[in-house]
Amino acid sequence: MDDWQKALANAVSDVDELLGLLDLSAKDVQSFTPKRFGLRVPRAFVAKMQPKNPNDPLLLQVLPQLDETMFAAGYSTDPLAENAQNPIKGLLHKYQNRALITLTGACAVHCRYCFRQHFDYQSNMPSAQVKAEILAYLAADEKINEVLLSGGDPLNVSNRRLAQWLDELAKIKHIKTIRIHTRLPVVLPSRVDNAFLDMLKNCPKHIVMVLHINHANEIDETFAQKCQALKQAGVVLLNQTVLLKGVNDDAKTLAALSHALFDAGIMPYYLHILDKVAGAAHFDVPMAQAVAIYWQLLARVSGYLVPKLVQELPNRPYKTPVDLHKFAAD
């Protein structure tokens, strides 16, 4: 077992233990222990949190809170209607030129706003037979020039298994780019080991890694060094952020994030309006407020450091750019 796999197996999964590591008590937070989609966070990520701070922006992203149990109108278990875009178990094909493979249902960290927290991963794990069906589907549709490896988190799988997928995808001529959507290098930098770097360096396709970072405090020197190693392996690094109440819902925080990303060699890519998944309503930032924050961000940073403000809506063939003038305050 590799070091990163040992660290993953040793992730914190008990709420009381997490609070103890941060010198907090149950009186400091409104936490609970869910029956499903429980707490899961690597210790390397916990180490980035500020002790004795119940409002730490990293803690708020992973700590199960009682607000999750409150009903909220308009929130559902399948906010993006992905179950209707699932031609083969393990494959999502929502957009014309790209398709997404759910390599695994496992994640290194359980983000409490995750839009796939209710997704049926059990029936969407690509077995050997299903893998062949997925590859045949991709090979037959020449409009597909980009494949996304997702999940769960695709870097939860072993290097050996990941290499098998990359080798098979590399054989499909019309696929030009393989995109890896992952949070693992952020929450567990040791996942970016030499074997993984060599695998990406030797892949003949363009490799784009879309990281998921919501706050500048997630970026430290260890992670930044891993980003440089990825860039040296020829990987294009992008970031997507979710706008979250209490975590990053102000222009100053988002500007600091953009600068920290750029310093680490990552380009800001998307700033997402929260997907309306059941259990996450307490993270919602109203659209008018989100747009007001975005206008302020435009005034704070250079254009190349401004992510696109988008909303993913069900049954749309693209991510929807937010109309900054329609929602702007008078």
Residue pairs with C-beta under 8 A, 6 or more apart in sequence:
1 9
2 158
2 159
2 193
3 190
3 193
4 188
4 190
4 191
4 193
5 158
7 42
7 43
7 44
7 188
7 190
8 42
8 108
8 156
8 188
8 191
10 43
11 40
11 41
11 42
11 43
11 108
11 109
12 18
12 21
12 39
12 40
12 41
12 42
12 43
12 46
13 38
13 39
13 40
14 39
15 31
15 32
15 33
15 39
15 63
15 64
16 26
18 39
18 41
18 46
18 59
18 62
18 63
19 25
19 26
19 28
19 29
19 31
21 43
21 46
22 46
22 49
22 50
22 51
22 52
22 53
22 56
22 59
23 51
23 52
24 51
24 52
24 54
28 54
29 54
29 63
29 65
30 65
30 66
30 67
31 63
31 64
31 65
31 66
32 64
32 65
32 66
32 68
32 69
33 39
33 64
34 64
34 68
37 110
37 114
37 117
37 118
37 279
38 64
38 110
39 62
39 63
39 64
39 110
40 62
40 107
40 108
40 109
40 110
41 62
41 109
41 110
41 187
42 108
42 109
42 187
42 188
44 187
44 188
44 189
44 190
45 58
45 62
45 109
45 186
45 187
45 188
45 218
48 58
48 217
48 218
48 220
49 56
49 58
49 59
50 56
50 217
53 59
55 246
56 217
57 214
57 215
57 217
57 246
57 247
57 248
57 253
58 215
58 217
58 218
60 112
60 244
60 246
60 247
61 111
61 112
61 113
61 214
61 244
61 247
62 109
62 110
62 111
62 112
63 112
64 112
65 112
65 282
67 281
67 282
68 112
68 279
68 280
68 282
69 279
70 281
70 282
72 278
72 281
74 276
75 276
75 277
75 278
75 279
75 280
75 281
76 276
76 277
76 278
77 118
77 277
77 278
78 118
78 119
79 115
79 275
79 276
79 277
79 314
80 94
80 115
80 275
80 312
80 313
80 314
81 314
81 315
82 92
82 94
82 116
82 119
83 120
84 315
85 92
85 93
85 94
86 92
86 124
87 93
87 137
88 130
88 133
88 134
88 137
89 123
89 124
89 125
89 126
89 130
90 101
90 102
90 124
90 125
90 126
90 130
90 131
90 134
91 99
91 100
91 101
91 102
91 126
91 134
91 137
92 99
92 100
92 101
92 102
93 99
93 100
93 137
93 144
94 100
94 317
95 317
95 318
96 143
96 317
97 143
97 144
97 145
97 146
98 144
98 145
98 146
98 147
98 148
98 179
99 137
99 138
99 141
99 144
99 146
99 147
99 148
100 147
100 148
100 149
100 150
101 126
101 134
101 147
101 148
101 149
101 150
101 154
101 165
102 119
102 121
102 124
102 125
102 126
102 150
102 151
102 152
103 126
103 149
103 150
103 151
103 152
103 154
103 156
103 157
103 161
103 162
103 165
104 121
104 125
104 151
104 152
104 153
104 154
104 156
104 157
105 119
105 121
105 122
105 124
105 125
105 151
105 152
106 151
106 152
106 153
106 156
107 114
107 151
107 152
107 153
107 156
107 183
108 153
108 155
108 156
108 183
108 184
108 187
108 188
108 191
109 183
109 187
110 117
111 183
112 279
112 280
112 283
113 242
113 244
113 274
113 275
113 277
113 280
113 283
114 277
114 280
115 275
115 277
115 280
116 152
116 277
117 277
117 279
118 277
118 278
121 151
121 152
126 134
131 165
131 168
135 168
135 169
135 172
138 144
138 147
138 169
138 172
138 175
139 172
142 174
144 174
144 175
145 174
145 175
145 176
145 177
146 175
146 176
146 177
146 178
146 179
147 169
147 175
147 177
147 178
147 179
148 179
148 180
148 181
149 162
149 165
149 178
149 179
149 180
149 181
150 181
153 181
153 182
153 183
153 184
154 162
154 180
154 181
154 182
155 162
155 180
155 182
155 184
155 185
155 191
155 196
156 184
159 193
159 195
159 196
159 199
162 196
162 199
163 199
166 178
166 199
166 203
166 205
169 175
169 178
169 205
170 203
170 204
170 205
175 205
176 205
176 206
177 205
177 206
177 207
177 208
178 203
178 205
178 206
178 207
178 208
179 207
179 208
179 209
179 210
180 207
180 208
180 209
180 210
181 210
181 212
182 209
182 210
182 211
182 212
183 211
183 212
184 191
185 191
185 192
185 209
185 211
185 223
185 226
185 227
185 230
186 211
186 212
186 213
186 218
186 219
186 223
187 218
189 222
189 223
189 225
189 226
192 226
192 229
192 230
197 229
197 230
197 233
198 233
200 207
200 230
200 233
200 234
200 235
201 233
201 234
206 236
207 233
207 234
207 235
207 236
208 235
208 236
208 238
209 230
209 235
209 236
209 237
209 238
210 238
210 239
210 240
210 269
211 237
211 238
211 239
211 240
211 266
212 239
212 240
212 241
212 242
213 219
213 239
213 241
213 257
213 261
213 266
214 241
214 242
214 244
214 247
214 248
214 257
215 247
215 248
215 253
215 257
216 253
216 256
216 257
216 259
216 260
219 260
219 261
219 263
219 264
223 264
224 263
224 264
224 265
227 237
227 264
227 265
227 266
228 264
228 265
230 237
231 237
231 265
237 264
237 265
237 266
237 267
238 266
238 267
238 268
238 269
239 261
239 266
239 267
239 268
239 269
239 270
239 307
240 269
240 270
240 271
240 272
240 307
241 248
241 254
241 257
241 268
241 270
241 271
241 272
241 307
242 271
242 272
242 274
242 283
243 249
243 271
243 272
243 273
243 274
243 285
243 290
243 293
244 274
244 283
244 285
245 282
245 283
245 284
245 285
246 283
247 283
248 254
248 257
249 285
249 289
249 290
249 293
250 293
250 296
251 293
251 294
251 296
251 297
251 299
251 300
252 300
254 271
254 293
254 297
255 297
255 300
255 301
255 305
257 268
258 268
258 297
258 301
258 305
258 306
258 307
259 301
259 305
261 267
261 268
261 305
262 268
262 305
267 304
268 305
268 306
268 307
269 307
269 308
270 307
270 308
270 310
270 319
271 294
271 307
271 308
271 309
271 310
272 310
272 311
272 312
273 285
273 287
273 290
273 309
273 310
273 311
273 322
274 280
274 283
274 284
274 285
275 312
276 284
285 293
287 322
287 327
288 327
288 328
288 329
290 309
290 322
290 327
291 309
291 322
291 324
291 327
291 328
291 329
292 328
292 329
294 309
294 322
294 324
295 324
295 328
297 306
298 306
308 321
309 321
309 322
309 324
310 319
310 320
310 321
310 322
311 319
311 320
311 322
312 319
312 320
313 320
